[in-house]
């Protein structure tokens, strides 16, 4: 294996006696985009492990125009242990940016904002918007509720008017350069990390 090649090669024999490990990966190597602790693990074993680690907060993003940032939102949700990703609008989305993390992440779809809001209300989740809008509050000084769902809009239009009305509060992320905004993929990583810092002591 070259120094730039991702993953590990075949596991030397005798193989470990661990039911979580996949014989085909032990035999041929594991080049997946997973942490080293999950090398050689079966897919179902990784999902089961993550299910025991997911935090209480879900994340959500609107998808009315096939936003390319959704894959990054899913990847960030996996990295920061959001329990689910909710996609509101079009069912199809570009999975390229997810870097296969969508195989390990629970993803739900809602046709409308109203359908999503009904789910949030039934689960007791406060809907928190992340966008640059008039009257939005600084995320840097916010204390996010533990039982909340972080919602991200689309590149360009941001949160839809319907979603804005459903949000209990909208937070914006401070910027210091010339660009008007950062994309939803970047914003989602910052916001999810903010929740993790405030509500998670044990660093997994």
PyMOL commands that set and color helices and strands:
alter all, ss='L'
color gray80, all
select helices_A, chain A and resi 23-28+36-38+43-51+70-79+96-98+101-103+113-123+139-141+161-166+184-199
alter helices_A, ss='H'
color red, helices_A
select strands_A, chain A and resi 58-63+85-89+107-110+126-130+137-138+148-152+169-172
alter strands_A, ss='S'
color yellow, strands_A
deselect
rebuild
show_as cartoon
